[in-house]
Amino acid sequence: MPSPKTLIAVQRAWDRTYRALADPAHRRQTTILRRRLLELSVRVWCHPYWRAAGSGQRVALRVRARELESEVG
């Protein structure tokens, strides 16, 4: 069962936000980034897709999101 495009987009945004939070250059934005990460976490974990998908699909989502990010560069 492939992940929906909207869910992949949210996971990609989560990955980018997580990397920004770890970057010392964004030291002054930690509160904003943490709030954004929390918001995106809720959107990923509460997405309706998970009602029908198996638990192994969560890993597949993260892998696919990372693949797309590496393609974009």
NORZI-V28072 format. One record per residue. OMEGA is omega in radians with two decimals (none if undefined). D_CENTER is the distance of its C-alpha to the mean C-alpha in whole Angstrom. Layout:
BEGIN
OMEGA D_CENTER
OMEGA D_CENTER
END
This chain:
BEGIN
-3.13 18
3.12 16
3.09 13
-3.10 13
-3.12 12
3.14 11
3.10 8
3.13 7
3.12 7
3.10 5
3.10 2
3.10 4
3.10 5
-3.14 3
3.13 5
3.13 8
3.12 8
3.11 8
3.12 11
3.13 13
3.14 13
-3.09 15
-3.14 17
3.13 20
-3.13 21
-3.07 19
-3.09 21
-3.10 22
-3.02 19
-3.13 17
3.13 18
-3.12 16
3.11 13
3.09 13
3.12 14
3.13 11
3.10 8
3.12 10
3.14 10
3.10 7
3.13 7
-3.13 10
3.11 9
-3.02 7
-3.12 10
-3.13 12
-3.12 12
3.14 15
-3.04 14
3.11 14
-3.10 18
-3.06 19
3.07 17
-3.08 18
3.12 16
-3.13 16
3.11 14
3.10 11
3.14 11
3.10 12
-3.11 9
3.12 7
-3.12 10
3.13 11
3.12 7
3.08 9
3.14 12
3.11 12
-3.13 11
3.07 14
-3.13 16
3.05 15
none 16
END
